[in-house]
Amino acid sequence: MQDLVTTYLVRADEQGMTDGCAAREILGHRLLTALMTDQETQDCRALLRACVLGAGVFPIDLYDEVEAALRISDRAIRNCLPTPHTTNRQ
């Protein structure tokens, strides 16, 4: 199991990956954290801070951009859905 943790963290570092979600999951797993070195734990925590995961605050300067992207995505999804008169209900 130690090899799994080490391999993941080393591979992520070598590829320049900053997967905060994976780091959060690793830190949330008791068995994995028990096998991690202090440095690996610190690295995962630093990655979480850098990604601002779990901060609970959405940066206001990004709000308009994210809202616009969500509206575009919503429209695209709705355009792919069948309209009520085209669905086949029995």
Secondary structure, 3 states (H helix, E strand, C coil): CHHHHHHHHHHHHHCCCCCHHHHHHHHCCHHHHHHCCHHHHHHHHHHHHHHCCCCCCCCHHHHHHHHHHHHHHHHHHHHHCCCHHHCCCC
